[in-house]
Amino acid sequence: MENIQLAALGVVLQVMKEGRNLNQVLDEAQSQSWMPAQRAALQDLSYGTLRYYGQLCALLELLLKKPLEEERVRCLLLVALYQLQYSKAAQYAVVNHAVRAVRTVNARFGGLVNAILRNFLRNQAALLVQAAHSKSGRYSYQAWWMDMLQAQYGEASLAILDAGNLHPPMSLRVNHRRITTEDYLAQLNLQGIPARIIAPAALQLEKPVAVNKLPGFSEGLVSVQDAGAQYAAQLLAIQEGMRVLDACAAPGGKTAHILECTQVELVAVDKDALRLERIAQNLQRLNLTAQLIHGDAADPQAWWDGLPFQRILADVPCSASGVVRRHPDIKWLRRKKDIASFAAQQLDILRALWPLLARQGKLLYVTCSVFQQENQQVIARFLELQADAQRLDIAIPEQLFPDDQHDGFFYALLEKKQF
Ligand SMILES: C[S@@+](CC[C@H](N)C(=O)[O-])C[C@H]1O[C@@H](n2cnc3c(N)ncnc32)[C@H](O)[C@@H]1O
């Protein structure tokens, strides 16, 4: 286990000190010849330590008699505290392995690691209560993040913070070109994978499974997609034969869903060439086709052929504050100033895409953010500036918060007036 603890401390440090993306770091760390169970354990320790980073730091401060400058030892202790508090690993094993692991980091700290972890186990309940006295120790977010949500949602912000720390469900989107949701559920049951239907094409698995265990995955019967993301295709009310633009399309989840629902002429654009390749791979697996363009949604003149679109999906880049339970590193990597910068970028993209929309055409604006600066405020500003735009009612709440059914999303449907 000490190898996994050491690898996890490396992952967490790269995220927290170098500002690197958790999934990228994990991919690199896992490329060693590890068994699946070891990979899963590294993922759990890295995700878990970052998910509860604020609480674990508060606990460590309470346990230390004087500041601990040695970063790698600190981080090893955070990983071990995570295991003691949240994992099913035997407590004696966590402590013994951490004491062994610290020898390769800095042998002088063996006694301290042992004392701190044992002290935690002796006083666990009281320490948890004390750690929760600070908001960061209770909720594990940066102060500005909690303040921003509090200013917007008041007391309700606390439930949003807690929801962001839960384990996310694994949801699937059934490819209705190939199979009905009910028939796919039957296939899952045959494989002993318990699931339930939560939306017309959405199934939620009782427990996450590797995609290669999903029947017919490589043949394109099903994709992994949060149920909240599956509203996009429905809200756009696309009809057969329409010309549709998906302006920030990679990795192509919503692109594919649109194509699974209706036969349309779809143009999918993304600024990131590598991510654009993932759209191609996903469409190939699902046997769907779209025109893929490597381009900037804020500069359509560089790639637009001049033919208007009846529908536009603008699933714009955002803080991703609605999906932190899937990406706990985001809670620590975002800076307060990023939110204003995303909002400016989002408005730019909206304004640049608007001329591409046909009269009476519809544009769906989507973010996976819970910050109003990126959502309601961008739309309000856009409507002030764009006289021929009007907002339409939709059948779901404009702001979805993360819960047991879906992640956090914002949806605004805009129509170009006839004039
Ligand atoms: C939220 S993700 C899109 C998710 C995608 N719609 C899906 O359902 O799978 C946002 C995407 O916007 C892309 N992006 C960021 N800035 C962009 C820009 N100016 N023009 C086009 N794409 C952009 C990013 O590369 C990223 O792939």
The ligand as a MOL file (V3000), in Angstrom:
LIG
                    3D

  0  0  0     0  0            999 V3000
M  V30 BEGIN CTAB
M  V30 COUNTS 27 29 0 0 0
M  V30 BEGIN ATOM
M  V30 1 C -18.0340 22.0860 -21.9610 0
M  V30 2 S -16.9340 21.5130 -23.1530 0 CHG=1
M  V30 3 C -18.0310 20.9100 -24.3650 0
M  V30 4 C -18.6110 19.5670 -24.0580 0
M  V30 5 C -19.3460 18.9640 -25.2460 0
M  V30 6 N -20.3690 19.8560 -25.7510 0
M  V30 7 C -19.9700 17.6310 -24.9270 0
M  V30 8 O -21.1680 17.5530 -24.6370 0
M  V30 9 O -19.2500 16.6260 -24.9910 0 CHG=-1
M  V30 10 C -16.3760 22.9980 -23.8640 0
M  V30 11 C -15.5430 22.8070 -25.1130 0
M  V30 12 O -15.3280 24.1030 -25.6750 0
M  V30 13 C -14.0800 24.1130 -26.3120 0
M  V30 14 N -13.7360 25.5280 -26.5120 0
M  V30 15 C -13.2210 26.4000 -25.6170 0
M  V30 16 N -13.1290 27.6250 -26.1710 0
M  V30 17 C -13.6050 27.5050 -27.4310 0
M  V30 18 C -13.7620 28.4150 -28.5140 0
M  V30 19 N -13.4330 29.7060 -28.3840 0
M  V30 20 N -14.2490 27.9540 -29.6720 0
M  V30 21 C -14.6030 26.6470 -29.8070 0
M  V30 22 N -14.4650 25.7500 -28.8250 0
M  V30 23 C -13.9780 26.1640 -27.6540 0
M  V30 24 C -13.1940 23.3160 -25.3970 0
M  V30 25 O -12.0840 22.7960 -26.1060 0
M  V30 26 C -14.1530 22.2250 -24.9240 0
M  V30 27 O -14.0130 21.0820 -25.7240 0
M  V30 END ATOM
M  V30 BEGIN BOND
M  V30 1 1 1 2
M  V30 2 1 2 3
M  V30 3 1 2 10
M  V30 4 1 3 4
M  V30 5 1 4 5
M  V30 6 1 5 6
M  V30 7 1 5 7
M  V30 8 2 7 8
M  V30 9 1 7 9
M  V30 10 1 10 11
M  V30 11 1 11 12
M  V30 12 1 11 26
M  V30 13 1 12 13
M  V30 14 1 13 14
M  V30 15 1 13 24
M  V30 16 1 14 15
M  V30 17 1 14 23
M  V30 18 2 15 16
M  V30 19 1 16 17
M  V30 20 1 17 18
M  V30 21 2 17 23
M  V30 22 1 18 19
M  V30 23 2 18 20
M  V30 24 1 20 21
M  V30 25 2 21 22
M  V30 26 1 22 23
M  V30 27 1 24 25
M  V30 28 1 24 26
M  V30 29 1 26 27
M  V30 END BOND
M  V30 END CTAB
M  END
